[in-house]
Amino acid sequence: MLSKNKVIRLALDDVDSPTYGCTTFSLSLIINQLIEEKVKFLDYPHLVRLNPNIPWKTRGNGSVSLTVEHDDPEHIFRIAKKIVYKSYVEADKKSTPAIVLFYGQDLNDELISFSEEALYKVLSVKRAKLLLEKYNFLYKTYGGEIGLVGALSGLSNTLTEHTYEIICYRYPENYLKPRKIDPYSIIEMSNKTYPYTYNNYDPLTNRILITPHGPDPIFFGIRGLFPKILVKAFNMLKMEEKPSHYVIFKTNQGTNSHLKTLFKIKDIKPYYSVKVRGKVKTRPIIKEGGHVFFLLEDESSNITCAAYEPTKSFRKIILNLRPADIIEVGGGIRPPTKKDNMTLNIEYLKVLELAEDLSYENPKCSKCGRHMKSIGKGKGFKCDKCKIKSTTANKIAIKNPRNIKHDIYLPPPSAHRHLTKPLQYYRIDLTKNFLLEKNLFFKSFK
């Protein structure tokens, strides 16, 4: 039986800067050294995406962690510090990396609660440090302490719902060069592995989605449900540069884990990720730039909701909403500006109840059948042809067809965030775990 004292959890955050590095890459170097030392891994490495609306995030606001069996936490900590500090120096000390290590104890409710709040709230460094001190964590920062929030959150997240991602890395001499993969092999891979992989390609915008665009070490990443299928998908690709190595991560990507908490509108704060149910108050309108806005209300208050231009065809769906429709929306909160109120940036729409969409036309003349004209408010109607007047006739209500139904709607894949749950996964159990296969989750091509 495994001794609790030998279970070590290590996490990193903020190792990357806007122009250099990657937190997952630094963890992959730690993993490589631990494999060489024959350290036993107890689970797939974790990649936890935190609140995507944090304004000071570098790119994807991702924290990484691993769980191993070892009787010397200080040794594991030294390895992590050496690798992370090297990355910090190579980034010209423009990053703010944090390392935290937890051993000898199980994750408790207080730590897990902190990690869950980090998915949708803005948390303080002070609160993170209080927990680190309270539970005797080892921790180290360089350049600032903001990374402690993410590192602690990533380490403490249980990933109850999860998917997997295989992330492939590049050799340093290729960092500034375009990533070269045959796009047709990506499309073919996507078609053959659907629905077990997702968001590889967006046919609406004709965009390849597995490759980033910055000068970082990541070559590409494929996301999906099963580690073995991710390896098959990897092998389907026709790469025109030699990869360095890959790691398979267990992750909360594709789970909507940042949108689990239902908020009253009055309780919403800037930069939160929220889920709200309410009644459409105003008919959606298009404003300059092609953005679509409407007002949503609940019993506590109201808020402006927006579908911005990058969501493309999703805006047409939003334009079909009508006052009194009952809906649920999830998304990030943009703070108020001098021009605009606080706004909910819609990531998904769930239609719960549809109101009648009525328009009104003037009554018809009883003699000729033509539409009559209003004489004035409260004065009735008159037929110009027959000269017939009526003070008792009323406008006729016309029930318009609704071009929207009770369903869940999402923007196209190119507008998805890391955490966005794709439609095909709404009816899939994302709690299924796979035992770690040591020869599967990491591979070097050196």
C-alpha positions as CSV (number, residue, x, y, z in Angstrom):
1,M,0.0,0.0,0.0
2,L,1.3,3.4,-1.0
3,S,2.5,5.6,2.0
4,K,0.8,9.0,2.1
5,N,4.2,10.5,3.0
6,K,5.6,9.5,-0.4
7,V,2.9,11.2,-2.5
8,I,4.3,14.5,-3.8
9,R,2.3,17.1,-5.7
10,L,4.2,19.7,-7.7
11,A,2.7,22.6,-9.6
12,L,4.0,25.5,-11.8
13,D,2.4,28.7,-13.1
14,D,3.4,31.8,-14.9
15,V,6.7,30.4,-16.3
16,D,5.9,31.9,-19.7
17,S,6.2,35.5,-20.8
18,P,4.4,37.2,-23.8
19,T,7.5,36.6,-25.9
20,Y,9.1,33.5,-24.5
21,G,8.6,30.2,-22.8
22,C,5.6,28.0,-21.9
23,T,4.6,26.6,-18.5
24,T,3.7,23.2,-19.9
25,F,7.1,23.0,-21.6
26,S,8.9,23.7,-18.3
27,L,6.9,20.9,-16.7
28,S,7.8,18.6,-19.6
29,L,11.5,19.1,-18.9
30,I,10.9,18.3,-15.2
31,I,9.0,15.1,-16.3
32,N,11.9,14.1,-18.6
33,Q,14.4,14.3,-15.7
34,L,12.2,12.5,-13.3
35,I,11.7,9.7,-15.9
36,E,15.5,9.4,-16.2
37,E,15.7,9.1,-12.5
38,K,13.0,6.4,-12.6
39,V,10.5,8.3,-10.4
40,K,7.1,6.8,-10.3
41,F,4.2,8.9,-11.7
42,L,0.8,8.4,-10.1
43,D,-1.4,10.1,-12.7
44,Y,-1.2,12.0,-16.0
45,P,0.3,15.4,-15.6
46,H,-2.5,18.0,-15.1
47,L,-3.2,21.1,-17.1
48,V,-5.7,23.3,-15.4
49,R,-7.1,26.3,-17.2
50,L,-8.2,28.9,-14.6
51,N,-10.5,31.9,-15.0
52,P,-9.9,33.0,-18.6
53,N,-11.0,36.6,-17.9
54,I,-8.1,37.4,-15.6
55,P,-6.7,40.6,-17.2
56,W,-3.0,40.0,-16.3
57,K,-2.8,36.4,-17.7
58,T,-0.1,35.8,-20.2
59,R,-2.0,33.6,-22.8
60,G,-4.3,30.8,-21.7
61,N,-4.1,31.1,-17.9
62,G,-3.0,27.5,-17.5
63,S,-1.4,26.0,-14.4
64,V,0.3,22.5,-14.6
65,S,1.0,19.9,-11.9
66,L,2.1,16.4,-11.5
67,T,1.8,13.7,-8.8
68,V,4.6,11.3,-8.1
69,E,5.8,8.8,-5.5
70,H,9.1,9.8,-3.9
71,D,10.6,9.9,-0.4
72,D,12.5,13.2,-0.9
73,P,10.3,16.2,-1.6
74,E,13.3,18.5,-1.4
75,H,15.0,16.7,-4.2
76,I,11.9,17.1,-6.5
77,F,11.7,20.7,-5.5
78,R,15.4,21.3,-6.4
79,I,14.9,19.9,-9.8
80,A,11.8,22.1,-10.4
81,K,13.6,25.2,-9.2
82,K,16.6,24.6,-11.5
83,I,14.5,24.2,-14.6
84,V,12.1,27.0,-13.9
85,Y,14.9,29.4,-13.0
86,K,16.7,28.7,-16.3
87,S,13.5,29.5,-18.2
88,Y,13.1,32.7,-16.1
89,V,16.5,33.8,-17.1
90,E,16.0,32.9,-20.8
91,A,12.8,35.0,-20.7
92,D,15.0,38.0,-19.7
93,K,13.3,37.8,-16.3
94,K,10.0,39.1,-17.7
95,S,7.9,36.3,-16.3
96,T,6.8,35.7,-12.8
97,P,7.0,31.9,-12.3
98,A,5.9,30.2,-9.1
99,I,6.5,26.6,-7.9
100,V,4.6,25.0,-5.1
101,L,5.0,21.5,-3.6
102,F,2.7,19.6,-1.3
103,Y,3.5,16.3,0.4
104,G,2.5,14.0,3.2
105,Q,-1.2,15.1,3.2
106,D,-4.3,14.6,1.2
107,L,-6.0,17.6,-0.5
108,N,-8.6,19.0,1.8
109,D,-11.9,20.9,1.3
110,E,-10.2,24.3,1.9
111,L,-7.6,23.7,-0.8
112,I,-10.1,22.3,-3.3
113,S,-12.5,25.2,-2.6
114,F,-9.7,27.6,-3.4
115,S,-9.0,25.9,-6.7
116,E,-12.7,25.8,-7.7
117,E,-13.1,29.6,-7.0
118,A,-10.0,30.2,-9.1
119,L,-11.9,28.9,-12.2
120,Y,-14.4,31.9,-12.1
121,K,-13.3,34.5,-9.6
122,V,-10.3,36.9,-9.0
123,L,-8.3,35.6,-6.1
124,S,-5.6,37.3,-4.1
125,V,-2.0,36.4,-3.5
126,K,-2.5,37.1,0.2
127,R,-5.1,34.3,0.4
128,A,-2.9,31.9,-1.5
129,K,0.1,32.5,0.8
130,L,-2.0,32.0,3.9
131,L,-3.0,28.6,2.6
132,L,0.6,27.7,1.6
133,E,1.8,28.6,5.1
134,K,-1.1,26.9,6.9
135,Y,-0.5,23.5,5.2
136,N,3.4,23.7,5.1
137,F,3.8,23.9,1.3
138,L,7.3,24.3,-0.2
139,Y,7.1,27.2,-2.6
140,K,9.4,29.5,-4.6
141,T,8.7,32.5,-6.8
142,Y,10.8,34.6,-9.2
143,G,10.0,38.1,-10.3
144,G,6.8,38.4,-8.4
145,E,4.3,36.3,-6.4
146,I,1.1,36.5,-8.6
147,G,1.9,33.0,-9.9
148,L,1.2,31.5,-6.5
149,V,-2.5,31.8,-7.0
150,G,-2.4,29.7,-10.2
151,A,0.1,27.2,-9.0
152,L,-1.9,26.5,-5.8
153,S,-5.1,26.3,-7.8
154,G,-3.7,23.9,-10.4
155,L,-2.2,21.6,-7.7
156,S,-5.5,21.5,-5.7
157,N,-7.9,20.9,-8.6
158,T,-9.3,17.4,-8.6
159,L,-10.3,17.4,-12.3
160,T,-13.5,15.5,-11.7
161,E,-14.6,16.3,-15.2
162,H,-11.7,16.2,-17.7
163,T,-10.5,15.6,-21.2
164,Y,-6.9,15.0,-22.4
165,E,-4.5,16.9,-24.6
166,I,-1.3,15.7,-26.3
167,I,1.1,18.6,-26.6
168,C,4.0,18.3,-28.9
169,Y,7.1,20.5,-28.6
170,R,9.7,22.0,-31.0
171,Y,13.5,22.2,-31.0
172,P,14.7,25.7,-30.1
173,E,16.1,26.4,-33.5
174,N,12.6,26.2,-34.9
175,Y,10.9,28.6,-32.4
176,L,10.9,31.6,-34.7
177,K,10.0,29.6,-37.8
178,P,6.5,28.9,-39.1
179,R,5.0,25.6,-37.9
180,K,4.8,23.2,-40.8
181,I,2.2,20.5,-40.8
182,D,0.3,19.4,-43.9
183,P,-3.2,21.0,-43.3
184,Y,-4.9,18.2,-45.2
185,S,-3.5,15.6,-42.8
186,I,-5.0,17.7,-39.9
187,I,-8.4,17.8,-41.6
188,E,-8.3,14.1,-42.4
189,M,-7.2,13.3,-38.8
190,S,-10.0,15.4,-37.5
191,N,-12.6,13.6,-39.6
192,K,-11.3,10.2,-38.7
193,T,-11.1,10.7,-35.0
194,Y,-14.3,12.7,-34.4
195,P,-15.9,12.9,-31.8
196,Y,-13.0,11.5,-29.8
197,T,-10.9,14.6,-30.7
198,Y,-12.3,18.1,-31.0
199,N,-11.6,21.6,-32.3
200,N,-8.8,20.6,-34.7
201,Y,-10.2,22.6,-37.6
202,D,-12.9,25.1,-38.1
203,P,-14.6,24.6,-41.5
204,L,-16.6,27.9,-41.2
205,T,-13.4,30.0,-41.1
206,N,-11.1,27.5,-42.7
207,R,-8.7,27.8,-39.8
208,I,-6.4,25.2,-38.4
209,L,-6.8,25.2,-34.6
210,I,-4.1,22.8,-33.3
211,T,-1.1,25.1,-33.9
212,P,-0.4,28.3,-31.9
213,H,1.2,31.3,-33.6
214,G,3.7,32.7,-31.1
215,P,7.5,32.1,-30.7
216,D,6.9,29.5,-27.9
217,P,8.1,25.9,-27.7
218,I,4.7,24.3,-28.6
219,F,4.5,22.7,-32.0
220,F,0.8,21.7,-31.7
221,G,-1.8,20.2,-29.4
222,I,-4.6,17.8,-30.1
223,R,-7.5,17.6,-27.6
224,G,-9.8,14.7,-27.0
225,L,-11.3,12.0,-24.7
226,F,-8.9,9.1,-24.8
227,P,-5.1,9.2,-24.4
228,K,-4.6,6.3,-26.9
229,I,-6.7,7.9,-29.6
230,L,-4.6,11.1,-29.1
231,V,-1.5,9.1,-29.9
232,K,-3.2,7.7,-33.0
233,A,-4.2,11.2,-34.1
234,F,-0.6,12.4,-33.6
235,N,0.6,9.6,-35.8
236,M,-1.8,10.6,-38.6
237,L,-0.2,14.0,-39.0
238,K,2.3,14.8,-41.8
239,M,4.9,17.0,-40.1
240,E,7.5,18.9,-42.0
241,E,9.7,19.5,-39.0
242,K,11.0,17.0,-36.5
243,P,9.2,17.2,-33.1
244,S,11.3,17.2,-29.9
245,H,8.9,15.4,-27.6
246,Y,5.3,15.2,-26.4
247,V,3.3,14.9,-23.2
248,I,-0.2,13.8,-22.6
249,F,-2.0,16.0,-20.1
250,K,-5.2,15.4,-18.2
251,T,-7.1,18.7,-18.3
252,N,-10.3,20.6,-17.6
253,Q,-10.3,21.9,-21.2
254,G,-13.6,21.3,-22.9
255,T,-15.6,20.9,-19.7
256,N,-17.1,24.4,-19.1
257,S,-15.6,24.1,-15.5
258,H,-15.4,27.9,-15.3
259,L,-19.2,28.2,-15.9
260,K,-20.6,25.9,-13.2
261,T,-21.7,28.5,-10.7
262,L,-25.2,30.1,-11.3
263,F,-25.1,33.8,-10.4
264,K,-27.8,36.4,-9.7
265,I,-27.0,39.4,-11.9
266,K,-26.6,41.7,-8.9
267,D,-23.7,39.5,-7.6
268,I,-21.7,39.6,-10.8
269,K,-18.3,41.4,-10.7
270,P,-15.8,42.4,-13.4
271,Y,-13.6,39.7,-14.8
272,Y,-15.7,36.9,-13.3
273,S,-16.8,33.9,-15.4
274,V,-20.5,33.4,-14.8
275,K,-23.7,31.4,-15.7
276,V,-26.9,33.4,-15.5
277,R,-30.6,32.6,-16.1
278,G,-33.1,35.3,-16.9
279,K,-35.5,37.0,-19.3
280,V,-34.6,38.8,-22.4
281,K,-35.5,42.5,-21.8
282,T,-34.7,44.1,-25.1
283,R,-34.6,43.0,-28.7
284,P,-31.0,42.3,-29.8
285,I,-29.4,45.0,-32.0
286,I,-26.3,45.2,-34.2
287,K,-23.9,48.0,-33.4
288,E,-20.8,49.3,-35.1
289,G,-18.2,46.6,-35.7
290,G,-20.9,43.9,-36.2
291,H,-21.3,43.2,-32.5
292,V,-24.7,42.2,-31.2
293,F,-26.1,43.4,-27.8
294,F,-29.3,42.9,-25.8
295,L,-30.3,43.4,-22.2
296,L,-31.0,40.4,-19.9
297,E,-32.8,40.6,-16.6
298,D,-33.6,38.5,-13.5
299,E,-35.3,39.3,-10.3
300,S,-32.2,41.0,-8.9
301,S,-31.0,43.3,-11.8
302,N,-30.1,43.4,-15.5
303,I,-27.0,43.2,-17.6
304,T,-25.9,43.9,-21.1
305,C,-25.1,40.7,-23.0
306,A,-22.9,40.7,-26.1
307,A,-22.0,38.4,-29.0
308,Y,-18.9,40.0,-30.6
309,E,-17.9,39.9,-34.2
310,P,-15.4,37.0,-33.9
311,T,-18.3,34.7,-33.0
312,K,-19.4,35.0,-36.6
313,S,-22.6,33.0,-37.3
314,F,-23.4,32.8,-33.6
315,R,-24.6,36.4,-33.8
316,K,-27.4,35.4,-36.2
317,I,-28.7,33.1,-33.5
318,I,-28.6,35.8,-30.9
319,L,-30.5,38.2,-33.2
320,N,-33.4,35.7,-33.2
321,L,-34.0,36.3,-29.5
322,R,-37.1,38.3,-28.5
323,P,-38.2,40.0,-25.3
324,A,-39.7,37.6,-22.7
325,D,-37.6,34.7,-23.9
326,I,-36.2,32.7,-20.9
327,I,-32.6,31.8,-21.5
328,E,-29.3,30.8,-19.8
329,V,-26.1,32.3,-20.9
330,G,-22.5,31.7,-19.7
331,G,-19.5,33.9,-20.3
332,G,-16.9,36.4,-19.1
333,I,-17.6,39.8,-17.6
334,R,-16.1,42.8,-19.2
335,P,-15.8,45.8,-16.7
336,P,-17.7,49.0,-17.4
337,T,-16.0,51.7,-19.5
338,K,-16.8,55.4,-20.1
339,K,-18.8,54.4,-23.1
340,D,-20.3,51.0,-22.1
341,N,-21.9,49.3,-19.1
342,M,-20.5,46.1,-17.6
343,T,-21.0,43.4,-20.3
344,L,-21.4,39.6,-20.3
345,N,-19.5,38.2,-23.3
346,I,-21.6,35.2,-24.3
347,E,-19.7,31.8,-24.6
348,Y,-22.9,29.7,-24.9
349,L,-26.6,30.2,-25.1
350,K,-29.3,27.8,-23.7
351,V,-32.9,28.6,-24.7
352,L,-35.3,27.5,-21.9
353,E,-38.6,29.1,-23.0
354,L,-39.7,31.0,-26.1
355,A,-42.1,33.8,-26.0
356,E,-44.5,34.6,-28.8
357,D,-43.1,37.0,-31.4
358,L,-46.0,39.2,-32.4
359,S,-46.2,42.0,-34.9
360,Y,-49.3,44.1,-35.6
361,E,-51.0,45.3,-38.7
362,N,-54.0,47.6,-39.3
363,P,-57.4,45.9,-39.7
364,K,-58.8,45.3,-43.2
365,C,-61.8,47.1,-44.7
366,S,-64.9,45.0,-44.4
367,K,-65.9,46.0,-48.0
368,C,-62.8,45.9,-50.1
369,G,-60.4,43.9,-47.9
370,R,-57.6,46.5,-48.1
371,H,-55.7,47.5,-45.0
372,M,-57.2,50.6,-43.4
373,K,-55.2,53.6,-42.2
374,S,-55.1,55.0,-38.7
375,I,-57.0,58.3,-38.2
376,G,-55.1,59.0,-35.1
377,K,-54.4,57.5,-31.7
378,G,-57.7,56.3,-30.2
379,K,-59.7,57.7,-33.2
380,G,-60.1,54.5,-35.1
381,F,-59.3,53.6,-38.8
382,K,-60.4,54.6,-42.3
383,C,-60.4,53.0,-45.7
384,D,-59.0,55.4,-48.3
385,K,-60.8,53.6,-51.1
386,C,-64.3,53.0,-49.6
387,K,-64.2,55.9,-47.2
388,I,-65.5,53.5,-44.5
389,K,-64.6,54.5,-40.9
390,S,-64.4,52.3,-37.8
391,T,-63.9,53.3,-34.2
392,T,-64.2,49.8,-32.9
393,A,-61.6,48.0,-35.1
394,N,-58.2,47.1,-33.5
395,K,-54.9,46.2,-34.9
396,I,-54.5,42.6,-35.8
397,A,-51.8,40.5,-34.0
398,I,-49.6,38.4,-36.3
399,K,-47.7,35.5,-34.7
400,N,-44.3,35.3,-36.4
401,P,-42.5,32.0,-36.7
402,R,-39.5,31.7,-34.4
403,N,-36.2,30.8,-36.1
404,I,-34.7,29.5,-32.9
405,K,-35.6,26.5,-30.7
406,H,-35.1,25.0,-27.2
407,D,-31.5,24.1,-27.6
408,I,-27.8,24.9,-26.7
409,Y,-26.0,27.2,-29.1
410,L,-22.2,27.9,-29.3
411,P,-20.0,30.1,-31.5
412,P,-17.9,28.3,-34.1
413,P,-14.8,26.5,-32.9
414,S,-12.4,29.3,-33.8
415,A,-14.1,31.5,-31.2
416,H,-14.0,28.8,-28.4
417,R,-11.9,29.3,-25.3
418,H,-9.8,26.5,-23.9
419,L,-12.5,25.7,-21.4
420,T,-15.5,25.8,-23.8
421,K,-17.4,22.5,-23.9
422,P,-18.0,21.4,-27.5
423,L,-21.6,20.5,-28.3
424,Q,-20.8,16.8,-28.9
425,Y,-19.6,16.5,-25.3
426,Y,-22.7,17.8,-23.6
427,R,-24.1,14.2,-23.5
428,I,-20.8,12.4,-22.7
429,D,-19.6,11.4,-19.3
430,L,-16.4,13.4,-18.8
431,T,-15.6,11.9,-15.4
432,K,-14.1,8.7,-16.8
433,N,-10.4,8.1,-15.7
434,F,-7.7,6.2,-17.5
435,L,-4.9,4.6,-15.6
436,L,-1.5,6.1,-16.4
437,E,0.5,4.1,-18.9
438,K,4.1,5.1,-18.4
439,N,5.2,4.4,-22.0
440,L,2.3,6.4,-23.4
441,F,2.1,9.8,-21.7
442,F,5.6,11.0,-22.6
443,K,7.8,10.4,-25.7
444,S,11.1,11.9,-26.8
445,F,12.2,12.0,-30.5
446,K,15.8,12.8,-29.7
